[in-house]
Amino acid sequence: MIKTIILDLGGVFLNRGIWKFWDYAGDRFGIGFEKAKDSFLKYYKEYFSGKISEEMFWKDYLSEIGIKEDWRKLKEILLDFFEPNEGMIELCKELRTNGIKLILLSDQTREWWPFLNDKFKIDSYFDSTIVSALVGVHKPDPKIYQMAVEVSGMKPEECIFVDDLEHNLEPAEKIGMKTIFFKDPKQLRGDLIRIGLIN
């Protein structure tokens, strides 16, 4: 029986704010979406696992795309792209009302997480939160999935992991969790109804 759902943040509970920023940066600086994305991803793992500073991340990123900009302003623009996916707050409330424990498992930075959490009161919808930069490891490292299971107090087979990136699902499956590939809140709700977790 499923007792816990472990949810991703960006792309599941919130929209893909970073992807929107890549669109913005690609257009504004004339480098295109793929260049904005690939250059960002080149450095994000170290930053999102807390191994380099925010300033170092932005300096490396801007150097990679050949742009001289105030990274603090770009950070504000990026964070403003985030907003809750429509229907996710209501779904989380419904699940908890039905006795399902919710764990947030997010690749996120130690600087951005407090801002997003304060703005949207994210942790109020979850029983526990695991943020990559605060624990020093990020998806798809198996260790962070094990952390989520341990925090839940459940067995892996009593947990479902939900993510919008398919390559993040495999490690969860390998330790015994069920998984759902997230496309949109309506699809997720339908999957959870079929499982019997909500009506």
N, CA and C atoms as an extended XYZ file, in Angstrom:
597
Properties=species:S:1:pos:R:3:atomname:S:1:resname:S:1:resid:I:1 pbc="F F F"
N         0.839       -1.203        0.000 N   MET     1
C         0.000        0.000        0.000 CA  MET     1
C         0.876        1.256        0.000 C   MET     1
N         0.511        2.202       -0.847 N   ILE     2
C         1.268        3.454       -0.930 CA  ILE     2
C         0.895        4.368        0.229 C   ILE     2
N         1.920        4.819        0.959 N   LYS     3
C         1.702        5.694        2.103 CA  LYS     3
C         2.391        7.056        1.952 C   LYS     3
N         3.326        7.135        0.992 N   THR     4
C         4.102        8.369        0.814 CA  THR     4
C         4.249        8.691       -0.664 C   THR     4
N         4.131        9.960       -1.008 N   ILE     5
C         4.452       10.434       -2.352 CA  ILE     5
C         5.594       11.427       -2.238 C   ILE     5
N         6.621       11.194       -3.026 N   ILE     6
C         7.807       12.046       -3.046 CA  ILE     6
C         7.768       12.851       -4.344 C   ILE     6
N         7.681       14.175       -4.213 N   LEU     7
C         7.483       15.048       -5.367 CA  LEU     7
C         8.710       15.903       -5.672 C   LEU     7
N         8.989       16.053       -6.948 N   ASP     8
C         9.967       17.022       -7.426 CA  ASP     8
C         9.395       18.435       -7.265 C   ASP     8
N        10.271       19.436       -7.256 N   LEU     9
C         9.821       20.826       -7.127 CA  LEU     9
C         9.629       21.481       -8.494 C   LEU     9
N        10.744       21.869       -9.150 N   GLY    10
C        10.649       22.555      -10.429 CA  GLY    10
C        10.214       21.628      -11.550 C   GLY    10
N         9.061       21.920      -12.135 N   GLY    11
C         8.521       21.072      -13.191 CA  GLY    11
C         7.376       20.206      -12.727 C   GLY    11
N         7.211       20.088      -11.393 N   VAL    12
C         6.100       19.306      -10.840 CA  VAL    12
C         5.253       20.196       -9.932 C   VAL    12
N         5.739       20.488       -8.723 N   PHE    13
C         4.979       21.383       -7.848 CA  PHE    13
C         4.986       22.811       -8.416 C   PHE    13
N         6.156       23.268       -8.804 N   LEU    14
C         6.266       24.547       -9.509 CA  LEU    14
C         6.438       24.289      -11.002 C   LEU    14
N         6.297       25.331      -11.793 N   ASN    15
C         6.528       25.202      -13.228 CA  ASN    15
C         8.027       25.095      -13.500 C   ASN    15
N         8.361       24.984      -14.772 N   ARG    16
C         9.769       24.901      -15.166 CA  ARG    16
C        10.337       26.313      -15.302 C   ARG    16
N        10.537       26.966      -14.179 N   GLY    17
C        11.018       28.340      -14.190 CA  GLY    17
C        12.365       28.495      -14.854 C   GLY    17
N        13.239       27.515      -14.653 N   ILE    18
C        14.575       27.599      -15.257 CA  ILE    18
C        14.484       27.492      -16.773 C   ILE    18
N        13.589       26.648      -17.265 N   TRP    19
C        13.405       26.509      -18.712 CA  TRP    19
C        12.909       27.830      -19.307 C   TRP    19
N        12.021       28.501      -18.579 N   LYS    20
C        11.536       29.799      -19.041 CA  LYS    20
C        12.680       30.812      -19.092 C   LYS    20
N        13.596       30.701      -18.126 N   PHE    21
C        14.758       31.585      -18.131 CA  PHE    21
C        15.655       31.297      -19.329 C   PHE    21
N        15.821       30.026      -19.686 N   TRP    22
C        16.631       29.694      -20.857 CA  TRP    22
C        16.030       30.312      -22.124 C   TRP    22
N        14.706       30.267      -22.221 N   ASP    23
C        14.030       30.930      -23.345 CA  ASP    23
C        14.350       32.419      -23.357 C   ASP    23
N        14.215       33.038      -22.185 N   TYR    24
C        14.468       34.472      -22.037 CA  TYR    24
C        15.917       34.805      -22.402 C   TYR    24
N        16.868       34.073      -21.809 N   ALA    25
C        18.286       34.352      -22.043 CA  ALA    25
C        18.658       34.111      -23.501 C   ALA    25
N        18.114       33.049      -24.082 N   GLY    26
C        18.403       32.759      -25.481 CA  GLY    26
C        17.962       33.877      -26.399 C   GLY    26
N        16.775       34.425      -26.134 N   ASP    27
C        16.249       35.516      -26.948 CA  ASP    27
C        16.981       36.830      -26.672 C   ASP    27
N        17.144       37.142      -25.404 N   ARG    28
C        17.734       38.442      -25.043 CA  ARG    28
C        19.171       38.573      -25.523 C   ARG    28
N        19.947       37.506      -25.371 N   PHE    29
C        21.373       37.582      -25.710 CA  PHE    29
C        21.678       37.027      -27.095 C   PHE    29
N        20.634       36.586      -27.803 N   GLY    30
C        20.819       36.114      -29.169 CA  GLY    30
C        21.634       34.845      -29.282 C   GLY    30
N        21.577       33.995      -28.262 N   ILE    31
C        22.380       32.766      -28.272 CA  ILE    31
C        21.521       31.529      -28.498 C   ILE    31
N        20.210       31.692      -28.445 N   GLY    32
C        19.317       30.557      -28.638 CA  GLY    32
C        19.100       29.750      -27.367 C   GLY    32
N        17.991       29.033      -27.346 N   PHE    33
C        17.604       28.252      -26.170 CA  PHE    33
C        18.644       27.199      -25.819 C   PHE    33
N        19.122       26.449      -26.801 N   GLU    34
C        20.034       25.322      -26.529 CA  GLU    34
C        21.346       25.795      -25.914 C   GLU    34
N        21.892       26.890      -26.404 N   LYS    35
C        23.131       27.428      -25.843 CA  LYS    35
C        22.901       27.901      -24.415 C   LYS    35
N        21.782       28.600      -24.185 N   ALA    36
C        21.458       29.066      -22.837 CA  ALA    36
C        21.302       27.886      -21.888 C   ALA    36
N        20.674       26.824      -22.370 N   LYS    37
C        20.446       25.627      -21.559 CA  LYS    37
C        21.740       24.854      -21.310 C   LYS    37
N        22.459       24.523      -22.375 N   ASP    38
C        23.657       23.673      -22.246 CA  ASP    38
C        24.723       24.344      -21.386 C   ASP    38
N        24.885       25.648      -21.530 N   SER    39
C        25.883       26.370      -20.738 CA  SER    39
C        25.493       26.387      -19.267 C   SER    39
N        24.209       26.536      -18.999 N   PHE    40
C        23.688       26.504      -17.626 CA  PHE    40
C        23.938       25.135      -17.008 C   PHE    40
N        23.596       24.079      -17.740 N   LEU    41
C        23.726       22.713      -17.217 CA  LEU    41
C        25.186       22.304      -17.002 C   LEU    41
N        26.095       22.967      -17.688 N   LYS    42
C        27.516       22.652      -17.545 CA  LYS    42
C        27.996       22.908      -16.120 C   LYS    42
N        27.371       23.879      -15.452 N   TYR    43
C        27.830       24.278      -14.119 CA  TYR    43
C        26.814       24.028      -13.006 C   TYR    43
N        25.581       23.698      -13.363 N   TYR    44
C        24.543       23.681      -12.337 CA  TYR    44
C        24.726       22.579      -11.302 C   TYR    44
N        25.277       21.421      -11.701 N   LYS    45
C        25.387       20.306      -10.754 CA  LYS    45
C        26.226       20.670       -9.539 C   LYS    45
N        27.356       21.344       -9.796 N   GLU    46
C        28.212       21.744       -8.671 CA  GLU    46
C        27.509       22.766       -7.782 C   GLU    46
N        26.789       23.679       -8.401 N   TYR    47
C        26.083       24.703       -7.620 CA  TYR    47
C        24.897       24.108       -6.880 C   TYR    47
N        24.109       23.284       -7.557 N   PHE    48
C        22.908       22.727       -6.954 CA  PHE    48
C        23.213       21.654       -5.908 C   PHE    48
N        24.455       21.180       -5.862 N   SER    49
C        24.840       20.268       -4.784 CA  SER    49
C        25.683       20.977       -3.730 C   SER    49
N        25.748       22.307       -3.825 N   GLY    50
C        26.391       23.109       -2.790 CA  GLY    50
C        27.903       23.120       -2.828 C   GLY    50
N        28.497       22.742       -3.965 N   LYS    51
C        29.953       22.630       -4.041 CA  LYS    51
C        30.637       23.910       -4.511 C   LYS    51
N        29.889       24.793       -5.166 N   ILE    52
C        30.442       26.101       -5.533 CA  ILE    52
C        29.452       27.184       -5.102 C   ILE    52
N        29.949       28.409       -5.000 N   SER    53
C        29.103       29.519       -4.553 CA  SER    53
C        28.178       29.983       -5.671 C   SER    53
N        27.152       30.727       -5.278 N   GLU    54
C        26.238       31.291       -6.262 CA  GLU    54
C        26.966       32.231       -7.207 C   GLU    54
N        27.825       33.081       -6.658 N   GLU    55
C        28.564       34.028       -7.497 CA  GLU    55
C        29.445       33.304       -8.509 C   GLU    55
N        30.102       32.233       -8.072 N   MET    56
C        30.962       31.463       -8.971 CA  MET    56
C        30.142       30.825      -10.088 C   MET    56
N        28.973       30.294       -9.732 N   PHE    57
C        28.104       29.698      -10.737 CA  PHE    57
C        27.753       30.712      -11.820 C   PHE    57
N        27.286       31.887      -11.415 N   TRP    58
C        26.849       32.884      -12.393 CA  TRP    58
C        28.029       33.398      -13.214 C   TRP    58
N        29.187       33.585      -12.588 N   LYS    59
C        30.357       34.044      -13.337 CA  LYS    59
C        30.763       33.027      -14.391 C   LYS    59
N        30.751       31.756      -14.013 N   ASP    60
C        31.092       30.696      -14.968 CA  ASP    60
C        30.069       30.645      -16.107 C   ASP    60
N        28.795       30.741      -15.743 N   TYR    61
C        27.734       30.679      -16.751 CA  TYR    61
C        27.817       31.837      -17.738 C   TYR    61
N        27.954       33.042      -17.212 N   LEU    62
C        28.009       34.221      -18.078 CA  LEU    62
C        29.273       34.228      -18.939 C   LEU    62
N        30.364       33.724      -18.384 N   SER    63
C        31.593       33.606      -19.173 CA  SER    63
C        31.404       32.606      -20.308 C   SER    63
N        30.719       31.528      -20.015 N   GLU    64
C        30.473       30.475      -21.006 CA  GLU    64
C        29.654       30.993      -22.188 C   GLU    64
N        28.668       31.859      -21.907 N   ILE    65
C        27.828       32.383      -22.993 CA  ILE    65
C        28.348       33.729      -23.527 C   ILE    65
N        29.467       34.210      -22.953 N   GLY    66
C        30.114       35.411      -23.465 CA  GLY    66
C        29.349       36.690      -23.223 C   GLY    66
N        28.712       36.772      -22.045 N   ILE    67
C        27.871       37.921      -21.732 CA  ILE    67
C        28.368       38.608      -20.459 C   ILE    67
N        28.375       39.935      -20.461 N   LYS    68
C        28.687       40.704      -19.260 CA  LYS    68
C        27.394       41.325      -18.743 C   LYS    68
N        26.882       40.787      -17.674 N   GLU    69
C        25.626       41.241      -17.081 CA  GLU    69
C        25.743       41.173      -15.567 C   GLU    69
N        24.884       41.905      -14.878 N   ASP    70
C        24.800       41.818      -13.422 CA  ASP    70
C        24.050       40.532      -13.074 C   ASP    70
N        24.758       39.563      -12.539 N   TRP    71
C        24.137       38.258      -12.288 CA  TRP    71
C        23.003       38.355      -11.265 C   TRP    71
N        23.076       39.347      -10.371 N   ARG    72
C        22.017       39.493       -9.374 CA  ARG    72
C        20.682       39.847      -10.031 C   ARG    72
N        20.745       40.670      -11.075 N   LYS    73
C        19.520       41.017      -11.804 CA  LYS    73
C        18.992       39.820      -12.577 C   LYS    73
N        19.900       39.038      -13.155 N   LEU    74
C        19.477       37.838      -13.878 CA  LEU    74
C        18.861       36.811      -12.936 C   LEU    74
N        19.406       36.731      -11.741 N   LYS    75
C        18.843       35.829      -10.739 CA  LYS    75
C        17.403       36.238      -10.408 C   LYS    75
N        17.163       37.521      -10.226 N   GLU    76
C        15.811       38.005       -9.931 CA  GLU    76
C        14.848       37.659      -11.063 C   GLU    76
N        15.319       37.828      -12.289 N   ILE    77
C        14.491       37.515      -13.451 CA  ILE    77
C        14.167       36.024      -13.469 C   ILE    77
N        15.186       35.204      -13.242 N   LEU    78
C        14.987       33.746      -13.233 CA  LEU    78
C        13.958       33.332      -12.178 C   LEU    78
N        14.120       33.806      -10.970 N   LEU    79
C        13.229       33.394       -9.876 CA  LEU    79
C        11.796       33.870      -10.100 C   LEU    79
N        11.645       34.992      -10.798 N   ASP    80
C        10.302       35.508      -11.070 CA  ASP    80
C         9.535       34.639      -12.064 C   ASP    80
N        10.240       33.786      -12.797 N   PHE    81
C         9.559       32.894      -13.741 CA  PHE    81
C         8.825       31.752      -13.032 C   PHE    81
N         9.218       31.448      -11.802 N   PHE    82
C         8.611       30.326      -11.084 CA  PHE    82
C         7.219       30.673      -10.562 C   PHE    82
N         6.318       29.714      -10.647 N   GLU    83
C         5.001       29.817      -10.017 CA  GLU    83
C         4.452       28.396       -9.864 C   GLU    83
N         3.547       28.184       -8.929 N   PRO    84
C         2.992       26.839       -8.752 CA  PRO    84
C         2.239       26.382       -9.995 C   PRO    84
N         2.414       25.120      -10.361 N   ASN    85
C         1.618       24.547      -11.436 CA  ASN    85
C         0.156       24.515      -11.001 C   ASN    85
N        -0.708       24.937      -11.888 N   GLU    86
C        -2.125       25.030      -11.561 CA  GLU    86
C        -2.680       23.678      -11.109 C   GLU    86
N        -3.290       23.677       -9.945 N   GLY    87
C        -3.908       22.475       -9.419 CA  GLY    87
C        -3.045       21.673       -8.461 C   GLY    87
N        -1.733       21.986       -8.390 N   MET    88
C        -0.842       21.170       -7.544 CA  MET    88
C        -1.051       21.441       -6.056 C   MET    88
N        -1.300       22.676       -5.694 N   ILE    89
C        -1.536       22.973       -4.279 CA  ILE    89
C        -2.777       22.239       -3.784 C   ILE    89
N        -3.836       22.284       -4.579 N   GLU    90
C        -5.079       21.609       -4.208 CA  GLU    90
C        -4.875       20.098       -4.126 C   GLU    90
N        -4.091       19.552       -5.056 N   LEU    91
C        -3.828       18.118       -5.056 CA  LEU    91
C        -3.042       17.702       -3.820 C   LEU    91
N        -2.048       18.494       -3.455 N   CYS    92
C        -1.259       18.188       -2.256 CA  CYS    92
C        -2.126       18.213       -1.000 C   CYS    92
N        -2.991       19.206       -0.904 N   LYS    93
C        -3.890       19.293        0.249 CA  LYS    93
C        -4.800       18.070        0.310 C   LYS    93
N        -5.310       17.658       -0.838 N   GLU    94
C        -6.218       16.512       -0.900 CA  GLU    94
C        -5.511       15.228       -0.483 C   GLU    94
N        -4.295       15.047       -0.940 N   LEU    95
C        -3.536       13.849       -0.594 CA  LEU    95
C        -3.276       13.774        0.909 C   LEU    95
N        -2.881       14.886        1.492 N   ARG    96
C        -2.598       14.880        2.930 CA  ARG    96
C        -3.874       14.669        3.746 C   ARG    96
N        -4.982       15.215        3.259 N   THR    97
C        -6.265       14.976        3.916 CA  THR    97
C        -6.603       13.489        3.907 C   THR    97
N        -6.167       12.795        2.853 N   ASN    98
C        -6.406       11.362        2.734 CA  ASN    98
C        -5.368       10.522        3.474 C   ASN    98
N        -4.488       11.189        4.231 N   GLY    99
C        -3.520       10.466        5.045 CA  GLY    99
C        -2.230       10.085        4.351 C   GLY    99
N        -2.000       10.648        3.165 N   ILE   100
C        -0.766       10.378        2.429 CA  ILE   100
C         0.313       11.357        2.866 C   ILE   100
N         1.482       10.824        3.208 N   LYS   101
C         2.615       11.670        3.585 CA  LYS   101
C         3.271       12.207        2.309 C   LYS   101
N         3.621       13.491        2.310 N   LEU   102
C         4.257       14.117        1.154 CA  LEU   102
C         5.670       14.572        1.502 C   LEU   102
N         6.622       14.182        0.652 N   ILE   103
C         8.015       14.575        0.809 CA  ILE   103
C         8.426       15.342       -0.443 C   ILE   103
N         9.052       16.490       -0.270 N   LEU   104
C         9.598       17.239       -1.398 CA  LEU   104
C        11.053       16.828       -1.595 C   LEU   104
N        11.388       16.428       -2.815 N   LEU   105
C        12.767       16.058       -3.146 CA  LEU   105
C        13.205       16.924       -4.319 C   LEU   105
N        14.019       17.927       -4.045 N   SER   106
C        14.311       18.944       -5.053 CA  SER   106
C        15.798       19.168       -5.276 C   SER   106
N        16.169       19.239       -6.561 N   ASP   107
C        17.471       19.789       -6.914 CA  ASP   107
C        17.309       21.308       -6.880 C   ASP   107
N        17.858       21.912       -5.839 N   GLN   108
C        17.669       23.346       -5.649 CA  GLN   108
C        18.855       23.908       -4.874 C   GLN   108
N        19.057       25.210       -4.958 N   THR   109
C        20.224       25.838       -4.339 CA  THR   109
C        19.898       26.380       -2.949 C   THR   109
N        20.945       26.571       -2.169 N   ARG   110
C        20.739       27.071       -0.800 CA  ARG   110
C        20.284       28.526       -0.793 C   ARG   110
N        20.497       29.260       -1.901 N   GLU   111
C        20.056       30.660       -1.982 CA  GLU   111
C        18.647       30.771       -2.572 C   GLU   111
N        18.337       29.977       -3.592 N   TRP   112
C        17.040       30.102       -4.265 CA  TRP   112
C        15.916       29.465       -3.466 C   TRP   112
N        16.232       28.374       -2.783 N   TRP   113
C        15.184       27.657       -2.046 CA  TRP   113
C        14.484       28.542       -1.007 C   TRP   113
N        15.196       29.277       -0.147 N   PRO   114
C        14.493       30.110        0.836 CA  PRO   114
C        13.586       31.154        0.186 C   PRO   114
N        14.029       31.725       -0.922 N   PHE   115
C        13.209       32.718       -1.617 CA  PHE   115
C        11.916       32.083       -2.135 C   PHE   115
N        12.047       30.967       -2.827 N   LEU   116
C        10.863       30.289       -3.382 CA  LEU   116
C         9.952       29.778       -2.276 C   LEU   116
N        10.554       29.267       -1.217 N   ASN   117
C         9.769       28.731       -0.098 CA  ASN   117
C         8.981       29.851        0.595 C   ASN   117
N         9.634       30.982        0.813 N   ASP   118
C         8.946       32.113        1.446 CA  ASP   118
C         7.834       32.656        0.557 C   ASP   118
N         8.100       32.720       -0.728 N   LYS   119
C         7.134       33.298       -1.664 CA  LYS   119
C         5.884       32.436       -1.800 C   LYS   119
N         6.078       31.118       -1.862 N   PHE   120
C         4.952       30.219       -2.133 CA  PHE   120
C         4.561       29.329       -0.950 C   PHE   120
N         5.267       29.497        0.202 N   LYS   121
C         4.979       28.697        1.402 CA  LYS   121
C         5.014       27.199        1.083 C   LYS   121
N         6.009       26.802        0.315 N   ILE   122
C         6.071       25.441       -0.213 CA  ILE   122
C         6.094       24.389        0.883 C   ILE   122
N         6.915       24.612        1.910 N   ASP   123
C         7.052       23.559        2.925 CA  ASP   123
C         5.784       23.353        3.743 C   ASP   123
N         4.820       24.274        3.634 N   SER   124
C         3.557       24.090        4.364 CA  SER   124
C         2.700       22.983        3.744 C   SER   124
N         3.025       22.586        2.517 N   TYR   125
C         2.257       21.548        1.833 CA  TYR   125
C         2.918       20.169        1.937 C   TYR   125
N         4.070       20.115        2.618 N   PHE   126
C         4.825       18.871        2.701 CA  PHE   126
C         5.133       18.518        4.158 C   PHE   126
N         5.287       17.224        4.391 N   ASP   127
C         5.671       16.759        5.727 CA  ASP   127
C         7.163       16.933        5.966 C   ASP   127
N         7.961       16.801        4.884 N   SER   128
C         9.411       16.991        4.973 CA  SER   128
C         9.918       17.495        3.625 C   SER   128
N        11.047       18.196        3.647 N   THR   129
C        11.663       18.674        2.410 CA  THR   129
C        13.137       18.276        2.387 C   THR   129
N        13.583       17.855        1.216 N   ILE   130
C        14.995       17.534        0.993 CA  ILE   130
C        15.469       18.380       -0.178 C   ILE   130
N        16.450       19.242        0.077 N   VAL   131
C        16.962       20.164       -0.937 CA  VAL   131
C        18.423       19.802       -1.220 C   VAL   131
N        18.739       19.567       -2.477 N   SER   132
C        20.042       19.022       -2.864 CA  SER   132
C        21.232       19.794       -2.291 C   SER   132
N        21.217       21.117       -2.411 N   ALA   133
C        22.366       21.902       -1.953 CA  ALA   133
C        22.555       21.821       -0.442 C   ALA   133
N        21.489       21.540        0.280 N   LEU   134
C        21.578       21.457        1.737 CA  LEU   134
C        22.055       20.099        2.217 C   LEU   134
N        21.916       19.073        1.358 N   VAL   135
C        22.369       17.723        1.749 CA  VAL   135
C        23.613       17.298        0.985 C   VAL   135
N        24.043       18.132        0.008 N   GLY   136
C        25.309       17.883       -0.687 CA  GLY   136
C        25.266       16.845       -1.780 C   GLY   136
N        24.081       16.490       -2.249 N   VAL   137
C        23.947       15.495       -3.315 CA  VAL   137
C        22.681       15.798       -4.100 C   VAL   137
N        22.685       15.495       -5.391 N   HIS   138
C        21.540       15.831       -6.238 CA  HIS   138
C        21.116       14.612       -7.056 C   HIS   138
N        19.888       14.679       -7.588 N   LYS   139
C        19.403       13.636       -8.487 CA  LYS   139
C        20.278       13.621       -9.753 C   LYS   139
N        20.546       12.457      -10.326 N   PRO   140
C        19.999       11.135      -10.000 CA  PRO   140
C        20.886       10.270       -9.100 C   PRO   140
N        21.655       10.889       -8.216 N   ASP   141
C        22.463       10.103       -7.280 CA  ASP   141
C        21.535        9.291       -6.375 C   ASP   141
N        21.709        7.964       -6.303 N   PRO   142
C        20.829        7.112       -5.490 CA  PRO   142
C        20.741        7.535       -4.025 C   PRO   142
N        21.791        8.194       -3.527 N   LYS   143
C        21.805        8.567       -2.107 CA  LYS   143
C        20.657        9.491       -1.739 C   LYS   143
N        20.292       10.416       -2.639 N   ILE   144
C        19.260       11.386       -2.292 CA  ILE   144
C        17.877       10.738       -2.266 C   ILE   144
N        17.691        9.698       -3.068 N   TYR   145
C        16.423        8.962       -3.034 CA  TYR   145
C        16.311        8.163       -1.741 C   TYR   145
N        17.434        7.592       -1.333 N   GLN   146
C        17.442        6.846       -0.073 CA  GLN   146
C        17.149        7.768        1.103 C   GLN   146
N        17.669        8.994        1.036 N   MET   147
C        17.374        9.978        2.077 CA  MET   147
C        15.873       10.220        2.176 C   MET   147
N        15.225       10.346        1.025 N   ALA   148
C        13.786       10.616        0.999 CA  ALA   148
C        13.006        9.465        1.624 C   ALA   148
N        13.411        8.243        1.322 N   VAL   149
C        12.746        7.072        1.898 CA  VAL   149
C        12.939        7.051        3.412 C   VAL   149
N        14.153        7.322        3.856 N   GLU   150
C        14.437        7.314        5.292 CA  GLU   150
C        13.643        8.379        6.022 C   GLU   150
N        13.560        9.570        5.423 N   VAL   151
C        12.790       10.653        6.033 CA  VAL   151
C        11.314       10.290        6.119 C   VAL   151
N        10.819        9.576        5.126 N   SER   152
C         9.402        9.196        5.108 CA  SER   152
C         9.060        8.206        6.215 C   SER   152
N        10.053        7.427        6.634 N   GLY   153
C         9.803        6.394        7.631 CA  GLY   153
C         9.096        5.176        7.058 C   GLY   153
N         9.021        5.112        5.734 N   MET   154
C         8.340        4.013        5.056 CA  MET   154
C         9.342        3.111        4.342 C   MET   154
N         8.845        1.998        3.820 N   LYS   155
C         9.647        1.141        2.960 CA  LYS   155
C         9.592        1.714        1.539 C   LYS   155
N        10.617        1.456        0.717 N   PRO   156
C        10.600        1.980       -0.656 CA  PRO   156
C         9.340        1.605       -1.428 C   PRO   156
N         8.857        0.384       -1.240 N   GLU   157
C         7.671       -0.063       -1.977 CA  GLU   157
C         6.384        0.622       -1.515 C   GLU   157
N         6.464        1.364       -0.417 N   GLU   158
C         5.315        2.132        0.065 CA  GLU   158
C         5.351        3.583       -0.414 C   GLU   158
N         6.319        3.879       -1.303 N   CYS   159
C         6.524        5.246       -1.795 CA  CYS   159
C         6.374        5.323       -3.310 C   CYS   159
N         5.853        6.459       -3.761 N   ILE   160
C         5.839        6.798       -5.183 CA  ILE   160
C         6.682        8.050       -5.368 C   ILE   160
N         7.572        8.006       -6.354 N   PHE   161
C         8.364        9.186       -6.695 CA  PHE   161
C         7.843        9.784       -7.995 C   PHE   161
N         7.617       11.104       -7.992 N   VAL   162
C         7.054       11.811       -9.144 CA  VAL   162
C         8.056       12.851       -9.639 C   VAL   162
N         8.423       12.764      -10.922 N   ASP   163
C         9.372       13.722      -11.502 CA  ASP   163
C         9.014       13.946      -12.966 C   ASP   163
N         9.380       15.126      -13.478 N   ASP   164
C         9.090       15.445      -14.881 CA  ASP   164
C        10.238       15.107      -15.818 C   ASP   164
N        11.325       14.551      -15.275 N   LEU   165
C        12.464       14.122      -16.090 CA  LEU   165
C        12.627       12.614      -15.936 C   LEU   165
N        12.520       11.900      -17.054 N   GLU   166
C        12.510       10.441      -16.989 CA  GLU   166
C        13.799        9.861      -16.407 C   GLU   166
N        14.942       10.499      -16.687 N   HIS   167
C        16.194        9.929      -16.184 CA  HIS   167
C        16.308       10.018      -14.661 C   HIS   167
N        15.454       10.833      -14.047 N   ASN   168
C        15.444       10.904      -12.580 CA  ASN   168
C        14.602        9.808      -11.939 C   ASN   168
N        13.837        9.076      -12.746 N   LEU   169
C        12.950        8.050      -12.200 CA  LEU   169
C        13.668        6.717      -11.971 C   LEU   169
N        14.616        6.397      -12.815 N   GLU   170
C        15.264        5.079      -12.765 CA  GLU   170
C        15.908        4.757      -11.418 C   GLU   170
N        16.671        5.695      -10.799 N   PRO   171
C        17.275        5.366       -9.504 CA  PRO   171
C        16.231        5.060       -8.431 C   PRO   171
N        15.088        5.747       -8.494 N   ALA   172
C        14.015        5.483       -7.529 CA  ALA   172
C        13.461        4.072       -7.719 C   ALA   172
N        13.291        3.681       -8.971 N   GLU   173
C        12.791        2.340       -9.265 CA  GLU   173
C        13.769        1.273       -8.791 C   GLU   173
N        15.067        1.552       -8.937 N   LYS   174
C        16.092        0.570       -8.569 CA  LYS   174
C        16.109        0.268       -7.073 C   LYS   174
N        15.693        1.240       -6.250 N   ILE   175
C        15.659        0.964       -4.809 CA  ILE   175
C        14.281        0.497       -4.347 C   ILE   175
N        13.378        0.298       -5.320 N   GLY   176
C        12.095       -0.325       -4.985 CA  GLY   176
C        10.883        0.575       -4.970 C   GLY   176
N        11.079        1.864       -5.292 N   MET   177
C         9.939        2.781       -5.324 CA  MET   177
C         9.166        2.643       -6.626 C   MET   177
N         7.876        2.908       -6.558 N   LYS   178
C         7.087        3.079       -7.767 CA  LYS   178
C         7.315        4.512       -8.248 C   LYS   178
N         7.115        4.742       -9.527 N   THR   179
C         7.364        6.078      -10.069 CA  THR   179
C         6.226        6.508      -10.993 C   THR   179
N         6.082        7.820      -11.118 N   ILE   180
C         5.153        8.412      -12.075 CA  ILE   180
C         5.898        9.496      -12.833 C   ILE   180
N         5.871        9.379      -14.164 N   PHE   181
C         6.454       10.420      -15.015 CA  PHE   181
C         5.433       11.539      -15.162 C   PHE   181
N         5.768       12.710      -14.635 N   PHE   182
C         4.840       13.843      -14.593 CA  PHE   182
C         4.816       14.598      -15.908 C   PHE   182
N         3.607       14.807      -16.427 N   LYS   183
C         3.415       15.641      -17.615 CA  LYS   183
C         2.656       16.919      -17.265 C   LYS   183
N         1.607       16.770      -16.467 N   ASP   184
C         0.850       17.932      -16.003 CA  ASP   184
C        -0.010       17.489      -14.812 C   ASP   184
N        -0.550       18.435      -14.047 N   PRO   185
C        -1.328       18.079      -12.857 CA  PRO   185
C        -2.542       17.195      -13.163 C   PRO   185
N        -3.188       17.431      -14.287 N   LYS   186
C        -4.363       16.629      -14.648 CA  LYS   186
C        -3.988       15.167      -14.836 C   LYS   186
N        -2.882       14.928      -15.525 N   GLN   187
C        -2.400       13.558      -15.732 CA  GLN   187
C        -2.017       12.904      -14.415 C   GLN   187
N        -1.339       13.654      -13.538 N   LEU   188
C        -0.942       13.105      -12.244 CA  LEU   188
C        -2.169       12.756      -11.418 C   LEU   188
N        -3.139       13.637      -11.401 N   ARG   189
C        -4.375       13.359      -10.664 CA  ARG   189
C        -5.032       12.079      -11.186 C   ARG   189
N        -5.076       11.932      -12.496 N   GLY   190
C        -5.666       10.735      -13.080 CA  GLY   190
C        -4.935        9.475      -12.669 C   GLY   190
N        -3.602        9.537      -12.653 N   ASP   191
C        -2.807        8.381      -12.237 CA  ASP   191
C        -3.065        8.033      -10.775 C   ASP   191
N        -3.179        9.051       -9.927 N   LEU   192
C        -3.406        8.815       -8.496 CA  LEU   192
C        -4.821        8.304       -8.229 C   LEU   192
N        -5.782        8.709       -9.051 N   ILE   193
C        -7.141        8.176       -8.934 CA  ILE   193
C        -7.146        6.690       -9.284 C   ILE   193
N        -6.427        6.330      -10.348 N   ARG   194
C        -6.371        4.926      -10.760 CA  ARG   194
C        -5.715        4.049       -9.700 C   ARG   194
N        -4.748        4.620       -9.005 N   ILE   195
C        -4.079        3.876       -7.923 CA  ILE   195
C        -4.978        3.773       -6.698 C   ILE   195
N        -5.918        4.723       -6.564 N   GLY   196
C        -6.845        4.701       -5.448 CA  GLY   196
C        -6.459        5.589       -4.287 C   GLY   196
N        -5.538        6.531       -4.540 N   LEU   197
C        -5.082        7.405       -3.455 CA  LEU   197
C        -6.001        8.617       -3.259 C   LEU   197
N        -6.723        8.982       -4.317 N   ILE   198
C        -7.736       10.036       -4.224 CA  ILE   198
C        -8.939        9.606       -5.038 C   ILE   198
N       -10.061       10.291       -4.822 N   ASN   199
C       -11.279        9.955       -5.547 CA  ASN   199
C       -11.441       10.810       -6.802 C   ASN   199
